[in-house]
Amino acid sequence: MAEHAPLVIDIAGTQLAEVDRQRLAHPLVGGIILFARNWQSREQLVQLCADIKAVKADLLICVDHEGGRVQRFRTDGFTHLPPMRALGQMWMDDGQGRSHREGSGALAAMNAATAVGYVLGCELRACGVDFSFTPVLDLDYEDLAPTPAQALAAPQEGSASLGRPGASRSSVIGDRSFHRDPRVVAALAKSLMHGLLQAGMGNCGKHFPGHGFVKADSHVDIPVDGRSLTAILGEDAAPYPWLSSVLTAVMPAHVVYPKVDKRPAGFSAKWLKYILRGRLRYDGAIFSDDLSMEGARRIEGRVIGYTEAALAALEAGCDMVLLCNQSLGLGAHVDELLAGMEEAQRTGRWQPDADSESRRLSLLPETVPQPWDLLMRQPAYLQALDLLP
């Protein structure tokens, strides 16, 4: 019945149960997101990914695998990748004084970022994973002082904390961010994306238009960013148009920006259709962030169900929606969402979108991955390992 598979779900264990196969075979399911609980060993992960593809060959196998504290697979040969802030700090090292080392500075940081992307993409693809939700494009308000433009904007924004180093920070983003300066973020992110693309993997810039400025964690709260559209586009959202030639996917923030829209960005047609697609001319895939998060199902002060949240995200302009960690136990919320979306399609509340399905399919790798044993001897991979910070 469906011609568009917008749902990305998960599974509870390290292998597929029969109920997992049934859910993944559903025509509305277009992807699966893996977590650390789905990992035991490389051999097990390879088998799991093969079993997933045996259910439906075009399922997009995804994972949050950025480096630093957000890296789902860390053992059995997987390289421990640095947090993105390490690349930003490398950029700032001008090679003078005690910190001097050969090739330090911005160009070395860009080279290292490409190496991170290449190692990340090659190792995941060797195990059968198609796609990682990386890199974070949020600005690092925690580590570095504001730019002069932000400091000057503070009085006009009506917030005494704006423009003060460390006055407003996001612990959920923190060292996942490259840098405070959007130009440095864009340069390092583009380098990392080039590494991913060399490995045959797409990328996902997140969390549009920016999650770094707010303190609250949208997993458990509803962050609110009271700045103007001009301030946000001039700072936090600036990397998105600069990266338009290489961005293959975007994930919006579960953050409310009340001077732009009273809805969180992931449920806002103003943010996704009119600003991201219209004003910034982005034409790639858009994923919702996890619909099970507290910030995801509270719209205009009202808590809504999973189906209503999925429909709101799709109507706002998302191509795919994620429901994470609801497969645990009996997985009642996963089945609730599948049944609810079926009913919405049957009754005309939701219509499949051929363009959205095309964007989903475009994220599937087009090249054959290098098997792990061969990858371990590949000169480009070995060189990339040497370039990691």
Buried (B, 14 or more C-beta within 10 A) or exposed (E): EBEBBBBBBBBBEBEBEEBBBBBBEBBBBBBBBBBEBBBBBBEBBBBBBEBBBEBBEEBBBBBBBBBBEBBBBEEBEBBEBBBBBBBBBBBBBEEEEEEEEEEBBBEBBBBBBBBBBBBBBBBBBBBBBBBBBBBBBBBBBBBBEBBEEBBEBBEEBEBEEBBBBEBBBBEBBBBBBBBBBBEBBBBBBBBBBBBBBBBBBBBBBBBBBBBBBBBBBBBEBBBBBBBBBEBBBBBBBBBBBBBEEBBBBBBBBBBBBEBBBBBBBBBBBBBBBBBBBEEBEBEBBBBBBBBBBBBBBBBEEEEBBBBBBBBBBBBBBBBBBBBBBBBEEEBEBBBBBBEBBBEBBEEEBBEBBEEBBEBBEEBBBEEEBBEBEEBBEEEBBEEBEEBBB
